Amino acid sequence: MYRAMALMFLGIFYGIYIIKMIKQKIKGIETDQMAKGKEGHLFRVELLLKIATYSVVLVEIISILMTQSMFGLVFKLFGVIFCTVGDCIFFLAVYTMRDSWRAGIPSEYESAIMNEPEIKIIKTGIYKYSRNPAFLGFDLVYIGILLMYFNPVLLIFTLFAMIMLHLQILEEEKFLPTIFGKEYVDYKKETKRYLGYGKLTWDKLRRFFYICLGIFSIVYYGICLLYVGFALSLGWVWVLIALFSVLRIYMLTKVINGKRKIPKWLSVVYQGIALFCIVLFLIGESLVIFNANSPAPDDLDYVIVLGAGLNGSRPSRPLQQRINTAYEYSMNHPDAILILSGGQGPDEAISEAECMRRELLSMGIPEERLIKEERSTSTEENIRYSYLILKDRGDEGAKIGVLTNSFHIYRARLQASLQDHYVYGVPALTLFPIGIHYTVREFFGLLFIVVTNGWL
């Protein structure tokens, strides 16, 4: 999946480049000015830049197709984000420049054309926030591919390309004042070389935060869909976060441009509500993360293994991790009995308990150590119905553990305590990157418990 995504990002990026060149060629515009009609230092810089940009693509493709990254999935996720942003910025740069876009400093003939009155310096759109958004797009895609498929050779070629891009920017900064004069000098003072507009303010920092949050939410939601599909529970949360980010970006842009002033009382109310929600979220997530890392006791009599979704009759990824952990605990603690808890959902061919039983039997766990509970449809019912089994066996006073993915441990233990039971946590591995979603989703599960029990 990540190989396909990396190749897609490269295809989109260079597809934009090639399509733009073809469209301008049809209009009689020579887009590629790299090392053409130049001499001396400028010729060497542009020639090396051309070599760098061609060679790094080749190394990127080889790295994607033939190597394994030295980094883990965390870096792949951030690589996807960098590539997505890079492609978007590059498209906006090329689109905004229209027919003024060139690759390289124009030759003398092109320079003469640029001196005509109708040719204007581009300062609108994305060029309001970056003097070199196309170069920024290159750098972000280079960094993204490097994060996804890191290796020393790719690192060297990536640094070479980025250094040459920067040297080209410096050459252009010498050239443009000769064409646009004071207009470019003033533009250079106002807009940063790579990213930034005017004086840094608190509102601009907040807007940048929401830009990052919105981009992350959309990209991460897409990755979650690739892993799980549209059956992802509460996946709409990421879409909601992205929409909220867009709204805040719009509002802050209005404030920054002086076109809208928010009443003081409304600002205070909003900030108060926002602060309350942030504190509540941080408290909930802290409890989730703290309990996720709690070690399992060695002397449990029973372990309640909580079910999760099935793909037909096969375990989902979270459930498979619970099954693997149940197997490991059983092998290390041969006296422990497993209560496999989980009913059959509308899209499931068998009950989750039956699925777990089949998997553990195939791994070699004796059937007499497995007890099925097939009625439950929620964590609360998992605990309640499992304890009814213990009551029937006369083992309510036994030492009980609850086995689930690490992000779910705290809520499972909380549900047990609400039923006057004390259970120990047996955490199963939480897979990355989908584990981020499940960890965030737990907050809403905890919030539901808080509200339904009247704790707020």
N, C-alpha and C positions, 0 to 999 in steps of 0.2 A: 504494500500500500504506500509506504513512504517513498519507495523508488519511483512508483508511478507519479506521486505528487511532485517529487523533485524534478522529474523530467517534464511534467506539465508546466511547472513554474518557468523553467528554461524555455520551453516552447512558446509560452505566452509572451515572455519578455522579448525574445528575438523575433517572434512573429510580429509584434508591434513595430520593431525596428525595421524589419524587411518590408512590411506593408507600407510603412511611411516612405521608405526609399522608393518603392515602386510608384506610389501615387505622385511623389514629387518628380520622378523621372518622366512620367507621362506629361507633366506640365512643363517639362524642359528644365527642371531644376536639378543640378548635380548636388545631391545630398552629401555624399562622402567626399570631404575635403582633406582627409587625413594624409599628411605628408605629400600633398600635391601642389606643385608650384612653390615649394618652400626650399630653404637652404639653411645651412648653419645649425644653430642650437634648436630652433623651432622644428626643423626637419627631423632632427634626431629624436626629439621628444615625441613628436607625432608618430614617427615610424616605430619607436619602442612601444608606444601606446597601442598601435594597431597590432603589433606582435603579441602584446600582453593580452588584449581582449580576445583575440582568436585562440591563443594557446590555452587560456584559462577555461574557455568553454570546453575544449577537448578534454582537459584534465578533469573537469567537473563531470562530464558524461562518463568517462572511464571510471571515476570514483563511485558514481551512482550505480553503474551496472556491474562492477567487478570487485568492489571492496565492501567491507563492513566497517561502520563507523567505530572510532575508538571511544566515542561518547555514548551515553544512554538515551532513553526515550525523552527525558526532560529536554535535552538539547535538540532532539528532532522536533519537538513541539515548538520550541522557540525558533528553530530554523524555518518551520512552516509560517510562523507569524512574520518573520523578517522577509521571507520571499513574497508573501501576500502583500505586505505593505510596499515592498520594492516594486513589484509589478504595477500596483495601483499608482504610485507616485510617478513612475516612468511613463505610464499611459497619459496621466494628467499633464506631464511636462511636454510630451510630444504633441498632444492635442492642443494645448494652450498656445504653443509656439506657432502652430499652423505652418505656413510656408516659409517662415523665418528660420525654421530649425535647420541646423547643419551639424554634421559630425566633423569637428575640426575647425580651425580658424580659416575663414574664406580666403581664397587667393586674391591677388590684386584686382582681377576683373570683378569678382564678387564684391570686393570692398567698395569698388566704385558704385556698384548698384546699391549697396547699403547706404551710401551717402545721399541717396535720393530722398526728398522730403516725406514721401509716403511711408518710408520704412521707419518704424518706431521700435523703441526698446520695449520688450514685453515685461510689464510690472504687475499684471493682474493675475487673478486665479492663484495657482500654486506658487507662481513667481513672486507673489506678495510675501511669501514666507520663506522662500529659499531662492538664492540667486542661481543655484545649480541643481535643480530638482532631478534632472535626468542623470547626472553623475551620482546624486544621492540614491536614486533607484538602482543604478549599477552596484553601488557599494552594499546596499541592503540585500540584494539578491546574492551577491558573492558571499556575504557573511552568512546568509541563510543556508545556502548549499554547504558551506564549510561546517556549520553547526550540525547539519543533518548527516554528512558523510566525511567527518574529519579524518584527515591523514596528513603526515608531514609534507608530502609532495603537493597536495592541494593547498596547504597552508602557504607554502612558498609562492606558488603561482598566484594565489589570491592576494597576498601582500604586494607582489610585484605589480599586479593589475591596479590595485587601489592606489599605490604610490604614483604610478604613471597617470592615473586619472587626476590625482591631486596636482601633479606638475602641469598637466594640461590646463587645469583651472587657473593656475598662476599665470600661464602664458596668455590665456584669454583675458584675464584681468588687466594685463598690460595692453592688450589690443583694443578692447572695447571703448576705453576713454577716447581713443583716436577717432572713433566712429560717432559716439554719442555725446562726447564731451562732458559738460557739467551735469547733464541729466543722469548719466551713468554714475558719476562720482557721488551725487546725492543719493541715488538708489543704493549704492554700495554702502553708504553710511547707515541707511535705514534698515536694510535687509541683510541678514547673516549669510555667510558663504554657503552653509549647508542647511541650516534650519534656525529660524528665529526672525522675529519682526519687531523692530523698535525696542524700546526699553522694557526689560523684564519686569512684569508686575505679578501680583498674587492671582489676579483674574486669568492671566495668560498661563500661569502654572497650572491652575485648576482646569483650564480648557485642555491643556496638553495631557493632563491626567485622564480626562474623559475621552479624549481621542484614543489614548492607549487602551483604556478599559473597553471602549466600543469595539476596537479592532480585535482585541483578545477574545471578547465574548463571541463575535461572529466566527472567527477562525476556530476557536475551541468548540463551538457548537457544531460546526461542520465536521471536525474530527470525531466528536462523539457520535454523530450520525453514521460516520464510516465504520465505527466500531460496533455500535449497537443497533442503528437504524432508528426509524421514527417511533419505535416502541419505547424509546428512552423516557423513563418517567421524569416528569418535571423538567424536561429539556427546554420547555418554553421560557424558563427562568433566564437563560442566556440571551434569548431574543429580547425579552423584556429589559434586561440590563443594557443591551445594545441600543434599543429605542430610547431608553432614558438618557443614555450617554449622548445620543444625537440631539435630543431636546436640550440638554445642558450645554452642549457645544454651541447650538444656535443662540441660546439665551446669553451665554457669556460673550459670544462674538458681538452681539448687539450692544452689550455693556461696554466692551473694549472699544468699539467704534463710536461710542457716545450717542447711539441712537435709541437707547432704552435705559431707563433708570428704574431699578426695582425699589418699591417702597420699603422704608426701613423696617416697619413692623412685619412685612411679609418675609423679608430676608431673615429676621430674627426667628420667626416661626419655622421657616424652612430649615435653618441651621440647627435649631433645637431638635426638630424631628429627626433630621439626618444624624445628629450626634447620638440621640437615643438609639436609633436603629443600628448604628455602627457598633456602639458599646454592647448592645444586646447580641449582635451577630458575633462579635469577638469573644464574648463570654461563652456562648454556645459552642463555637468552633474550638475554643480552648479545652472545654470539657470533652469534646469528641476526640481531639488529637491526643490529649493526656491519657485517656482511657484506651486509646488504640494501641498504645505501646506497653500496656501492662502485661507482665509475664503470666502465663497460665500455671496454676499450682500443679504439683506432681502427683497428688493423692486424691483426685476426683473419683467419686464412685460412679457418677453418671455425667455424660456430656450431651446436652441438648444441641443438636446440629440444626440450625435454622435453614429452611429452604430459601431458594431464590428462583428466578425465572428459568424456564426450559425453552430450548429450541426444538419443538416437537417432543421427542422423548430423550433428547440429549441435554446435558447440563449447560447452562450459560457460563460465561467466563467467571463471574463472581461465584456461582455455585461450584464450579470445578475447583476453585481455590479452597472453598470450604471442605469439599470432599477430600482434597489432598491433605489438608491440615488434620482432618478427622482420621485419616489413615495413619499419618505420622504419629498422632497422639496415641492411637490404639496400639501401634507397634511398640511404642516406648512405655506404655502403661497397660499391660495385658489384662488387668482386672477391671478396667473402665468399660462401662456399657454405654453404647451410643443410642440416643433417642433421636431418630430421624424425623424432623417435624416439617411438614409442608403439604398442603392439599394440591388439588389439580385445578389450574386456571383454565379459562375458557379457550385459550389457544394452545393448551398443553395436551399432549397425547396420553400422558400418565401423570400420576401425582409426583410432586417433587420428592416426597419421602421414598417412593418406589424407585425413582431415578437414582437417588443416593444409595439405596440398598443394592441395586444392581451394580453400580460402579464399585462400591466397597467390597462386594462379594467377588467381583472380578479381580480385585487387588489382593484377595486372599484373607480378608477379615471373616472369621467364622459367623455364620448366620445367628447363632445363639447370643452373640454380642450386639445384635442389631434389633432395635424395636422401632416399628413404624407408627407415626402419628399423622394421619392423612386428612384431618378435618380443617386445619387452620388455614386462614387466608391473610393473616396479619401477624406482626410481631407480638401483639398482645395475646392473640389466640395461640401462637406458638408456645408461649409460656404457660398459659392457662391449661390447654389440653395436655401438654407434656406433664404438668404437675398432677393432673387427674390420673395419668398412667402411673406415676410414682405413688399416688395414694392407693391405687388398686393393688400395687405391689407391696404396700406397707413400708415404703422407703422415703417418706416425705422428709425425714430427718437426715437423709444422706447428704454428702457433700456434692453439690451440683455445680456444673460449669455450663456456660452457654457459648457455643462456637458459631461465630459469624465473621464476616469481613471486618477488619480492624475499625473502619469508619463507623460501623454499626454497633460496636460493643457497648458504648455508653447508653444508647437508647434502649438496647435489649435489657441491660441491667436495670435501667430506670423502670421499664415496664414490669420487670420482676418485682422490684421493690414496691411498686404501687399495688401489687397483689400480695404483699407481705411475705415475699420470698427473697432470700439472698442467694445470688449466684455469682460465680467467678467468671471472668472473661477469658475466653480462649480465642485469641485473634488469628484470623487467616489473612494471608497477604492481600493487600489492596493494590490492584493493578494500575499502573500509570500508562496513559494519561487519564483514562476514564475515572480513576479514583478521585480526581479533583472534583468532578461533578458529584459523585456520590457523597463526598465529604461536605460539600456545600449543601447538597440536598438534605443531609441530616439535620441541618439547622431548622428547616421547615417542619420536619418530623418532630423535633423537640418543641418547636413553637406550637404545634397542634396539641401536644400533651399539656403544655403550659396553659393554653387557652381553655381547653376542655376541662381542666382541673381547677380553673378559676384562680390560677396563681398570679395573673396580671389584672 
